């Protein structure tokens, strides 16, 4: 008797199909990793980073949607983003984008240099390190898909802000994950307590149980490094917990899909070429 193919979306309550994991394609996420670091990146780290970014953007969109609903609107405008952040400080992520967005003009205060001269906003975040601002447009397709999934649309200015926040947040997340690898772990940023309808898996607890130490390849960013970086980027309790749980579930789903259906079903066409120091410009 021929065995029937496994239906991965019914594995468990925490496990979604890979199509539901993130609208941000693995190829895009790997590009951000390459922009930031020459380190190798595991596929599970790619899926985890995509999932965390999706969770954060979903929270922002949902909060902005509530603000719009108070005015009987389903099309989001930049004012809804400001209202969402004002009501929940946990949503204040991707801060480097704020200096480049007209939405936040005049809201970030005045910055002075050592001689007491006002620093123009465009110069505040000028750095040789990638900030995610330049590549914000790459996230537009994923942001629009998220908006559709949440049953809303947005004016172009709002879409640009969400693009920028997603790009800057993911860039910072990748940079922190690389730092975790380089330093062999980090000091604990607060206490992570997972609260879900079901008990979290022991492997997730193990990943976060000892942030000061790290095991594994010193040149490869893994899933656990991304999870630890998430605890650095997200200081808020509820959103951080949700991001960690969903990222863990996403990588579990990815691993099972790859095991049962093969690499192609998990979105793998071919291994990306390794990134070497002499491949990077600058």
Helices and strands as residue ranges (DSSP letters): G 8-10, G 18-20, H 26-36, E 40-41, H 43-69, E 75-76, H 78-87, G 89-91, G 95-100, G 102-104, H 121-124, G 136-139, H 140-149, E 153-154, H 156-183, H 202-209, E 220-221, H 223-233, H 237-261, G 263-266, G 277-279
